[in-house]
Amino acid sequence: MIPQTFQPLGTPGQPWTDTERAQWRARQHKQRSHADEVVTKIHALLDVFRVLQYGELDCGEDGRYPLLALRGKYWDDGLPVALVTGGVHGYETSGVHGALLFAQQHAAAFEGRLNVLIVPCVSPWAYERIQRWNPQALDPNRNFRAASPAAESAALWALLRSLGDRVLVHIDLHETTDSDEAEFRPALAARDGKPFEPGTIPDGFYLCADSARPQPAFQQAINAAVAKVTHIAPADPDGTIIGSPVVAPGVIEYDCRALGLCAGITDARFVTTTEVYPDSPRANPQQCNDAQAAAVRAALEFALAHR
């Protein structure tokens, strides 16, 4: 069992009020720089991409954060769109840097075949604080819907409305970490006034398909590419990963739209959410970034071959 590190707030069994949310936010401190680690890398790609600022987060005394996307420099309205998102949960580091690695090393291979749109860091405030939630203690990845209360989710929602049904493939880059069990799941239980039920953390890479658009061959193609970089997570003894039934090796399914997940934000035919395990003794940060980039490349290649 992973030791719990979350320090309780509020009254057990009662959802947080604004008082507890303010106390939680006061505990969050900047630990790294979005400007230095993300924005600088985005602007270093101007030879291949146009940088699009699609919004700005006003986080009060914590400052303002630009919301940035990389748009293929030679955009062709006659081509389908490939959407790559990372950093929906700011603490999931390889989601951000895997998206940037794909942009640096692989995106040029799709020029003239796909319009590539990359949003490397959906949640910059949370990136700096190595946090899952936004400043209001909301999970952006449960709030991708019209009139979202999460500013990060609302801004991305607005950006993508202009693309209509032109998105062919969307891959959303995430991690499952030991801190999920130590901090974030206990915090969620406390916030919602529910008992914390311990779970397990899978050792390896896996995918969350959309149950409404499962595309099993697509998921399998991604896992096959990633298996050359890092290991695929086995199922728990009960045949689940993070409590969801395994439908194929290294694949589970969620109803993405019903849950307000980022993977449900478009009508793309090919959709998946990656999950890397950076705390594994069998992986390192570069390997995690490489796995994310490999997943994106495999997803785009498969979508092009089967559209």
C-alpha positions in Angstrom: 0.0 0.0 0.0 1.3 3.5 -0.9 1.4 5.7 2.3 -1.1 8.6 2.3 0.4 12.0 2.2 -2.7 14.2 1.9 -3.3 16.2 5.1 -7.0 16.2 5.9 -9.2 19.3 5.5 -12.7 19.9 6.7 -15.1 17.6 8.5 -15.1 13.9 7.5 -18.2 13.0 5.7 -19.1 16.6 4.7 -18.2 18.2 1.3 -15.8 21.1 1.4 -17.1 24.6 1.5 -15.4 27.7 0.1 -13.4 27.8 3.4 -11.8 24.4 2.8 -11.2 25.2 -0.8 -9.4 28.3 0.2 -7.3 26.4 2.8 -6.4 23.8 0.1 -5.3 26.5 -2.3 -3.2 28.2 0.3 -1.2 24.9 0.6 -0.3 25.0 -3.1 3.1 26.5 -3.9 4.9 27.0 -7.1 7.5 24.3 -7.6 8.6 24.8 -11.3 8.2 27.3 -14.1 5.7 27.0 -16.9 7.4 30.0 -18.6 10.8 28.4 -18.6 10.0 24.7 -19.1 7.0 25.0 -21.5 6.5 28.4 -23.0 10.2 28.7 -24.0 10.0 25.2 -25.7 6.8 26.2 -27.5 8.4 29.3 -29.0 11.5 27.4 -30.1 9.2 25.6 -32.6 8.3 28.6 -34.7 10.1 27.1 -37.7 7.5 24.3 -37.9 4.5 25.7 -36.1 2.5 28.9 -35.5 1.9 29.6 -31.9 -1.7 30.3 -31.1 -2.7 31.9 -27.8 -6.3 30.7 -27.3 -6.9 32.2 -23.9 -5.4 33.3 -20.6 -5.8 32.1 -17.1 -6.2 34.8 -14.4 -5.1 33.2 -11.2 -5.2 36.3 -9.0 -2.1 36.7 -6.8 -0.6 33.6 -8.6 -0.5 35.6 -11.8 -1.7 35.1 -15.4 -0.9 32.2 -17.6 -1.1 32.2 -21.4 -2.9 29.2 -22.9 -0.9 28.2 -25.9 -1.3 25.8 -28.8 1.0 24.8 -31.7 -0.8 24.9 -35.1 0.9 23.4 -38.1 2.5 26.2 -40.1 1.1 24.9 -43.5 -2.5 24.4 -42.4 -4.7 23.1 -45.2 -8.4 23.3 -44.7 -8.9 20.3 -47.0 -7.0 18.0 -44.6 -8.3 16.3 -41.4 -7.1 17.5 -38.0 -5.0 15.5 -35.5 -5.4 16.9 -32.0 -2.8 16.2 -29.3 -3.4 17.4 -25.7 -1.2 17.2 -22.7 -1.1 18.6 -19.2 -4.8 18.5 -18.6 -3.6 17.4 -15.2 -0.6 19.6 -14.6 1.3 17.2 -12.4 1.4 14.6 -15.2 4.8 15.7 -16.5 5.3 13.4 -19.4 2.0 14.4 -20.9 3.4 17.9 -21.3 6.9 17.0 -22.4 5.8 14.0 -24.5 3.6 16.4 -26.5 6.5 18.8 -26.9 8.8 15.9 -27.9 6.4 14.8 -30.6 6.2 18.4 -31.8 10.0 18.6 -31.9 10.9 15.2 -33.5 7.9 13.8 -35.3 5.2 16.3 -36.3 7.0 17.3 -39.5 6.5 13.8 -40.8 2.7 14.5 -41.1 3.0 17.8 -43.0 0.7 17.6 -46.1 -1.2 14.6 -44.6 -2.8 16.0 -41.5 -3.3 19.4 -39.8 -1.6 18.9 -36.5 -2.8 20.9 -33.5 -0.9 20.4 -30.2 -1.9 21.8 -26.9 1.0 20.8 -24.7 -0.1 22.2 -21.3 -3.8 22.7 -20.8 -3.4 23.5 -17.1 -0.3 25.7 -16.5 -1.2 26.8 -12.9 -1.4 23.1 -11.9 1.8 22.3 -13.9 3.7 24.7 -11.7 2.3 23.3 -8.5 2.5 19.7 -9.5 -1.2 19.4 -8.8 -4.1 17.6 -10.3 -6.8 20.3 -9.7 -7.1 23.9 -10.9 -7.1 26.8 -8.4 -10.7 26.3 -7.5 -10.1 22.6 -6.6 -11.8 21.5 -9.7 -10.5 18.6 -11.9 -10.3 19.9 -15.5 -10.6 16.4 -16.7 -14.1 16.0 -15.3 -15.3 19.4 -16.7 -15.0 19.3 -20.5 -18.5 20.4 -21.4 -20.4 23.5 -22.4 -20.4 26.3 -19.8 -17.6 24.5 -17.9 -16.9 25.9 -14.5 -13.1 25.1 -15.0 -11.5 27.9 -17.0 -8.9 25.6 -18.5 -11.6 23.2 -19.8 -13.8 26.1 -21.1 -10.9 27.7 -23.0 -10.0 24.4 -24.8 -13.7 23.7 -25.5 -14.0 27.2 -27.2 -10.8 26.7 -29.2 -12.1 23.4 -30.7 -15.6 24.5 -31.6 -14.2 26.1 -34.7 -12.9 22.7 -36.0 -16.4 21.2 -36.2 -16.3 17.6 -37.4 -12.8 17.9 -39.0 -10.9 16.2 -36.1 -10.0 12.7 -37.2 -7.9 11.7 -34.3 -7.4 12.9 -30.7 -4.9 11.6 -28.3 -4.8 13.0 -24.7 -1.6 12.3 -22.8 -1.7 11.5 -19.1 0.1 9.6 -16.3 -1.0 7.4 -13.4 1.3 8.1 -10.5 1.9 6.9 -6.9 0.7 10.4 -5.9 -2.7 9.5 -7.2 -3.1 7.0 -4.4 -1.1 9.0 -1.8 -2.6 12.4 -2.4 -5.1 13.0 -5.1 -7.6 10.2 -4.5 -7.7 11.0 -0.7 -8.1 14.7 -1.5 -11.0 13.9 -3.8 -12.7 11.8 -1.2 -12.2 14.6 1.4 -13.4 17.3 -1.0 -16.6 15.4 -1.8 -17.3 14.2 1.8 -16.9 10.6 0.9 -14.8 7.8 2.5 -11.4 7.1 0.9 -11.3 3.6 -0.6 -7.7 2.5 -1.3 -6.9 1.3 -4.8 -3.9 0.1 -6.8 -1.5 1.8 -9.2 -0.7 -0.2 -12.4 2.9 -0.7 -13.2 3.2 0.3 -16.9 1.6 2.0 -19.8 -2.1 1.6 -20.6 -4.8 3.3 -22.6 -8.3 4.5 -21.8 -10.5 4.1 -24.8 -13.9 5.9 -25.3 -16.6 3.3 -24.8 -18.7 5.1 -27.4 -15.9 4.8 -30.0 -13.6 2.0 -28.8 -11.7 1.3 -32.0 -9.9 -1.7 -30.5 -7.4 -2.1 -33.5 -6.4 1.5 -33.0 -5.7 1.0 -29.3 -3.8 -2.2 -30.0 -1.6 -0.4 -32.6 -0.7 2.3 -30.1 0.2 -0.3 -27.4 2.3 -2.2 -29.9 4.4 0.9 -30.7 4.7 1.9 -27.0 5.8 -1.7 -26.0 9.0 -1.0 -28.0 9.8 1.9 -25.6 8.3 0.8 -22.2 6.3 -2.0 -20.7 2.5 -2.4 -20.9 0.6 -2.6 -17.6 -0.7 -6.0 -16.7 -4.2 -6.3 -15.3 -4.8 -6.7 -11.5 -5.8 -10.2 -10.4 -9.5 -9.3 -10.7 -9.0 -8.5 -14.4 -9.1 -4.7 -13.9 -6.8 -1.7 -14.2 -7.7 1.1 -11.7 -10.9 -0.7 -11.1 -12.1 -0.8 -14.7 -12.4 -4.1 -16.7 -9.5 -4.7 -19.1 -11.1 -5.1 -22.6 -7.7 -6.0 -24.2 -4.1 -6.1 -23.0 -3.4 -2.6 -21.6 -6.8 -1.2 -22.5 -9.7 -0.1 -20.4 -12.8 2.0 -21.4 -14.5 5.1 -20.1 -17.6 6.9 -21.3 -15.6 10.0 -22.0 -18.4 12.5 -22.7 -20.5 11.4 -19.7 -17.5 11.9 -17.4 -16.5 15.3 -19.0 -13.1 13.9 -20.0 -10.9 15.7 -22.5 -11.0 12.7 -24.8 -14.7 13.4 -25.3 -14.3 17.0 -26.4 -14.5 16.3 -30.2 -16.3 14.0 -32.6 -13.0 12.4 -33.7 -13.3 8.8 -35.0 -10.1 7.8 -33.3 -9.8 8.7 -29.6 -7.7 7.6 -26.7 -6.1 8.6 -23.4 -2.6 7.5 -22.6 -1.5 6.6 -19.1 2.2 6.3 -18.3 3.6 5.2 -14.9 6.6 7.4 -14.2 7.2 5.9 -10.7 8.0 2.4 -12.0 11.5 1.1 -11.2 11.5 0.0 -14.9 11.0 3.5 -16.3 12.7 6.9 -16.3 11.5 10.4 -17.3 13.0 10.2 -20.8 11.5 6.8 -21.4 8.1 8.2 -20.3 8.4 11.1 -22.7 9.5 8.8 -25.5 6.5 6.5 -24.8 4.1 9.4 -25.1 5.6 10.6 -28.3 5.6 7.0 -29.7 1.9 6.7 -28.8 1.1 10.0 -30.6 2.9 8.9 -33.8 1.3 5.5 -33.8 -2.1 7.0 -33.3 -1.7 9.4 -36.2 -0.3 6.8 -38.5 -3.1 4.4 -37.8 -5.8 7.1 -38.3 -4.3 8.1 -41.6 -4.2 4.4 -42.8 -7.8 3.7 -41.8 -9.8 6.9 -42.3 
